[in-house]
Amino acid sequence: MNTPDDNPQTQERLIGDLRLVIENAEELLKNTDHYTSVLYQNARTKLSMALNAANEELERFEDAQLTRMMEATRLANERFADNSGEARVLRAFH
């Protein structure tokens, strides 16, 4: 059974979805800053906290994705004995 960690397309989709949610939440916060009631301010505070957590999680996902990509590149370079930058570029276009 595949988990999201096993499927790069799923990971990219999840990261894209999380970015979209963050953008929408940031826009909502920006557009509701003129509401001063306690109810709105409490909701904005909770949303802001959730947004901070989402940004931290997105950063973690992106760091993990970058680490996996770097490892995959390193393994491919070893496998194909790409010892120079030129060899790596040429193989990338084949």
Secondary structure as GFF3:
##gff-version 3
##sequence-region A 1 94
A	DSSP	three_ten_helix	4	6	.	.	.	ID=ss1
A	DSSP	alpha_helix	8	31	.	.	.	ID=ss2
A	DSSP	alpha_helix	38	79	.	.	.	ID=ss3
A	DSSP	alpha_helix	85	92	.	.	.	ID=ss4
###
